Amino acid sequence: MKQFSKQFAACTALVAACFAAPVMADDIPNAVSPGIAAKLIVRGTLEGVQVTDLRSQRKNDVLVVQAELVNQIVKDVRVYYRFRWTDAAGMQVGDGEVWKPLMILGKQSQFIKGTAYGPQATDFKIEMSAEPR
């Protein structure tokens, strides 16, 4: 019985330590799946922001992309992003986009949307960087 209570106390301490440990921004992956991660170009770290959903479709023969970004930490994070559009040969389409800022509050989510320059764009990447607020 004495050995059981020692093991129980050790398990209880381990569980308490797991729940007490804060979630660090460096511990959070950039994307929830390898497929989404393949569409990202990340400059530095995303400071706790994670891409949880990514969808694309053609509307009027133009590629349209929507991504959901979730701030997994309690601190606000400023994200900068831009879309890179490419054709079937992998060549860049258009002049390139400017960086767009987006503030994501702690534990909140935001959607970003991009529309290609024309019908010749068949693929994309989302280039991102972030800084804590």
Backbone as numpy.savetxt, mean C-alpha at the origin, in Angstrom:
# Nx Ny Nz CAx CAy CAz Cx Cy Cz
1.11 -30.41 39.35 0.29 -29.22 39.35 1.15 -27.96 39.35
2.28 -28.04 40.06 3.18 -26.90 40.15 3.78 -26.59 38.77
4.13 -27.66 38.02 4.70 -27.48 36.69 3.66 -26.87 35.74
2.41 -27.29 35.85 1.34 -26.75 35.02 1.16 -25.25 35.27
1.20 -24.82 36.51 1.03 -23.40 36.81 2.20 -22.58 36.30
3.42 -23.14 36.29 4.57 -22.43 35.73 4.40 -22.27 34.22
3.95 -23.33 33.54 3.74 -23.26 32.10 2.61 -22.29 31.76
1.56 -22.31 32.57 0.46 -21.38 32.35 0.91 -19.94 32.52
1.72 -19.69 33.53 2.23 -18.34 33.78 3.13 -17.89 32.63
3.95 -18.79 32.10 4.83 -18.45 30.97 4.01 -18.14 29.73
2.99 -18.94 29.46 2.12 -18.70 28.29 1.39 -17.37 28.44
0.89 -17.09 29.63 0.18 -15.84 29.88 1.10 -14.64 29.65
2.34 -14.73 30.12 3.30 -13.64 29.93 3.62 -13.44 28.45
3.74 -14.54 27.71 4.02 -14.45 26.28 2.86 -13.80 25.52
1.64 -14.19 25.84 0.47 -13.61 25.19 0.38 -12.12 25.52
0.62 -11.75 26.75 0.57 -10.34 27.14 1.64 -9.53 26.41
2.82 -10.11 26.24 3.89 -9.41 25.53 3.54 -9.21 24.05
2.88 -10.18 23.47 2.48 -10.06 22.06 1.47 -8.94 21.86
0.51 -8.83 22.77 -0.50 -7.79 22.62 0.01 -6.42 23.02
1.01 -6.36 23.85 1.54 -5.08 24.30 2.50 -4.47 23.30
3.07 -5.29 22.41 4.06 -4.79 21.45 3.37 -3.89 20.42
3.87 -2.68 20.22 3.25 -1.79 19.24 3.55 -2.26 17.81
2.65 -1.93 16.90 2.87 -2.23 15.48 3.75 -1.14 14.91
4.89 -1.52 14.39 5.82 -0.56 13.82 5.56 -0.44 12.32
5.76 0.74 11.79 5.52 0.98 10.37 6.40 0.10 9.50
7.62 -0.20 9.96 8.54 -1.01 9.18 8.09 -2.47 9.10
7.23 -2.91 10.01 6.77 -4.30 10.04 5.62 -4.57 9.07
5.04 -3.53 8.49 3.87 -3.67 7.63 4.32 -3.76 6.18
3.94 -4.82 5.47 4.33 -4.93 4.05 3.60 -3.87 3.21
4.17 -3.55 2.04 3.58 -2.53 1.17 2.26 -2.95 0.55
2.06 -4.26 0.38 0.85 -4.76 -0.28 0.40 -6.04 0.39
-0.89 -6.35 0.25 -1.44 -7.55 0.88 -1.18 -8.81 0.06
-0.76 -8.66 -1.19 -0.51 -9.84 -2.02 0.67 -9.58 -2.96
1.32 -10.65 -3.41 2.42 -10.48 -4.38 1.95 -9.87 -5.69
0.70 -10.14 -6.10 0.18 -9.55 -7.33 0.08 -8.04 -7.26
-0.39 -7.53 -6.12 -0.47 -6.08 -5.93 0.93 -5.50 -5.81
1.80 -6.17 -5.08 3.18 -5.69 -4.90 3.90 -5.57 -6.24
3.58 -6.43 -7.20 4.23 -6.38 -8.51 3.87 -5.11 -9.28
2.78 -4.47 -8.93 2.33 -3.25 -9.60 2.82 -1.98 -8.91
3.59 -2.12 -7.84 4.06 -0.96 -7.08 5.54 -0.71 -7.29
5.90 0.57 -7.34 7.29 1.01 -7.27 7.34 1.88 -6.02
8.01 1.41 -4.98 8.03 2.14 -3.71 9.38 2.80 -3.51
9.34 4.10 -3.27 10.54 4.90 -2.97 10.64 5.03 -1.46
11.61 4.38 -0.85 11.74 4.40 0.61 10.75 3.44 1.24
10.05 3.90 2.27 9.03 3.08 2.92 7.69 3.79 2.81
6.63 3.05 3.01 5.29 3.65 2.98 4.79 4.02 4.36
5.63 3.94 5.37 5.32 4.44 6.72 4.03 3.86 7.30
3.79 2.57 7.06 2.62 1.93 7.63 1.41 1.89 6.71
1.52 2.46 5.53 0.43 2.43 4.56 0.57 1.16 3.72
-0.54 0.52 3.48 -0.55 -0.74 2.73 -1.61 -0.66 1.63
-1.25 -1.15 0.44 -2.22 -1.23 -0.66 -2.99 -2.53 -0.49
-4.29 -2.41 -0.23 -5.09 -3.59 0.08 -5.97 -4.06 -1.07
-6.20 -3.20 -2.05 -7.03 -3.58 -3.18 -6.56 -2.83 -4.41
-6.61 -3.50 -5.56 -6.18 -2.89 -6.82 -7.04 -3.45 -7.94
-7.70 -2.55 -8.67 -8.59 -2.96 -9.75 -8.30 -2.12 -10.99
-8.46 -2.75 -12.14 -8.31 -2.01 -13.40 -9.34 -2.51 -14.39
-9.74 -1.60 -15.27 -10.67 -1.95 -16.34 -10.52 -0.93 -17.46
-11.05 -1.30 -18.62 -11.05 -0.38 -19.75 -12.42 0.28 -19.84
-12.42 1.61 -19.88 -13.64 2.39 -20.07 -13.43 3.24 -21.31
-14.32 3.09 -22.27 -14.18 3.82 -23.54 -12.79 3.60 -24.15
-12.31 2.37 -24.06 -11.03 1.94 -24.62 -9.82 2.59 -23.93
-10.00 3.10 -22.71 -8.90 3.70 -21.94 -8.79 2.96 -20.61
-7.56 2.64 -20.21 -7.32 1.92 -18.97 -7.54 2.83 -17.76
-8.36 2.36 -16.82 -8.65 3.08 -15.58 -8.28 2.18 -14.41
-7.56 2.73 -13.42 -7.07 1.95 -12.28 -7.55 2.60 -10.99
-7.95 1.76 -10.04 -8.32 2.23 -8.70 -7.61 1.38 -7.67
-7.04 2.02 -6.66 -6.34 1.31 -5.59 -6.83 1.82 -4.25
-6.92 0.91 -3.27 -7.29 1.31 -1.91 -6.03 1.26 -1.05
-5.75 2.37 -0.38 -4.61 2.49 0.52 -5.14 2.57 1.94
-4.57 1.76 2.84 -5.01 1.74 4.23 -3.81 2.08 5.12
-4.01 3.05 6.00 -3.00 3.40 6.99 -3.18 2.45 8.17
-2.23 1.57 8.39 -2.34 0.55 9.42 -1.90 1.04 10.80
-1.34 2.23 10.89 -0.87 2.76 12.17 -1.75 3.94 12.60
-1.56 4.43 13.81 -2.40 5.50 14.33 -1.93 6.89 13.91
-0.71 7.02 13.45 -0.18 8.32 13.02 -0.65 8.63 11.60
-0.88 9.91 11.33 -1.23 10.35 9.99 0.00 10.23 9.08
-0.24 9.92 7.81 0.85 9.74 6.85 0.50 10.50 5.57
1.48 11.22 5.04 1.32 11.88 3.75 1.94 10.98 2.69
1.13 10.57 1.72 1.56 9.69 0.64 1.66 10.51 -0.64
2.68 10.23 -1.43 2.84 10.82 -2.76 2.78 9.68 -3.76
2.03 9.86 -4.84 1.90 8.79 -5.81 1.77 9.36 -7.22
2.07 8.50 -8.18 1.81 8.80 -9.58 1.74 7.49 -10.35
1.03 7.51 -11.46 0.87 6.33 -12.28 1.88 6.38 -13.43
2.44 5.23 -13.77 3.30 5.08 -14.94 2.58 4.16 -15.92
2.24 4.69 -17.07 1.49 3.94 -18.07 2.45 3.42 -19.13
2.25 2.16 -19.54 3.11 1.56 -20.56 2.25 0.88 -21.63
2.85 0.71 -22.82 2.14 0.01 -23.89 2.50 -1.47 -23.88
2.06 -2.21 -24.88 2.27 -3.66 -24.92 3.75 -4.03 -25.00
4.58 -3.14 -25.51 6.02 -3.40 -25.60 6.77 -2.96 -24.35
6.06 -2.39 -23.36 6.70 -1.94 -22.14 7.24 -0.53 -22.20
6.95 0.18 -23.28 7.42 1.56 -23.43 6.45 2.52 -22.74
7.00 3.59 -22.18 6.17 4.57 -21.48 5.22 5.26 -22.45
4.00 5.46 -22.00 2.98 6.17 -22.77 2.76 7.52 -22.11
2.79 8.58 -22.88 2.57 9.92 -22.34 3.84 10.52 -21.79
3.71 11.73 -21.27 4.85 12.48 -20.75 5.19 12.14 -19.31
4.38 11.36 -18.65 4.58 11.07 -17.24 3.74 12.01 -16.39
3.35 11.53 -15.25 2.50 12.32 -14.37 3.33 13.01 -13.30
2.76 14.05 -12.72 3.38 14.70 -11.57 3.01 13.93 -10.32
3.81 14.10 -9.26 3.50 13.47 -7.98 2.25 14.13 -7.40
1.34 13.29 -6.89 0.13 13.79 -6.25 0.20 13.50 -4.75
-0.05 14.50 -3.91 -0.05 14.26 -2.46 -1.40 13.77 -1.98
-1.37 12.97 -0.92 -2.61 12.46 -0.31 -2.34 12.24 1.17
-3.17 12.85 2.03 -3.05 12.66 3.46 -3.98 11.51 3.87
-3.42 10.52 4.55 -4.23 9.42 5.08 -4.13 9.47 6.59
-5.25 9.69 7.24 -5.29 9.76 8.70 -5.05 8.38 9.29
-4.66 8.34 10.56 -4.38 7.09 11.25 -5.55 6.13 11.22
-5.28 4.88 10.88 -6.27 3.81 10.83 -7.41 4.09 9.84
-7.15 4.88 8.81 -8.16 5.20 7.80 -7.73 4.66 6.44
-8.66 4.67 5.49 -8.34 4.24 4.13 -8.74 5.32 3.14
-8.07 5.31 2.00 -8.36 6.25 0.91 -8.25 5.50 -0.41
-9.01 5.93 -1.40 -8.91 5.38 -2.75 -8.17 6.37 -3.63
-7.33 5.84 -4.52 -6.72 6.66 -5.55 -7.16 6.09 -6.89
-7.23 6.97 -7.89 -7.70 6.55 -9.20 -6.83 7.20 -10.26
-6.52 6.45 -11.29 -5.75 6.97 -12.40 -6.37 6.55 -13.72
-6.26 7.44 -14.71 -6.77 7.17 -16.05 -5.63 7.36 -17.03
-5.43 6.37 -17.90 -4.34 6.41 -18.87 -4.56 7.54 -19.87
-3.49 7.91 -20.58 -3.55 9.01 -21.54 -4.31 8.66 -22.80
-4.35 7.39 -23.15 -5.03 7.00 -24.38 -5.14 5.49 -24.48
-5.70 5.01 -25.57 -5.93 3.57 -25.73 -4.66 2.74 -25.90
-3.54 3.37 -26.23 -2.30 2.61 -26.40 -1.72 2.09 -25.08
-2.13 2.63 -23.95 -1.67 2.14 -22.63 -2.35 0.82 -22.31
-1.54 -0.20 -22.05 -2.09 -1.52 -21.74 -1.69 -2.01 -20.35
-0.76 -1.33 -19.72 -0.30 -1.74 -18.39 0.09 -0.52 -17.59
0.37 -0.72 -16.30 0.67 0.40 -15.42 1.51 -0.06 -14.22
2.09 0.89 -13.55 2.70 0.73 -12.23 2.32 1.97 -11.44
2.21 1.82 -10.14 1.95 2.95 -9.26 3.23 3.22 -8.49
3.78 4.39 -8.68 5.00 4.81 -7.97 4.58 5.56 -6.73
5.13 5.18 -5.56 4.68 5.76 -4.30 5.85 6.06 -3.37
5.64 7.05 -2.53 6.54 7.32 -1.41 5.68 7.92 -0.30
6.21 7.99 0.90 5.41 8.49 2.02 6.32 9.12 3.06
5.72 9.97 3.87 6.42 10.56 5.01 5.43 10.72 6.16
5.88 10.48 7.40 4.97 10.66 8.52 4.65 12.14 8.70
3.51 12.41 9.25 3.10 13.79 9.47 3.47 14.25 10.84
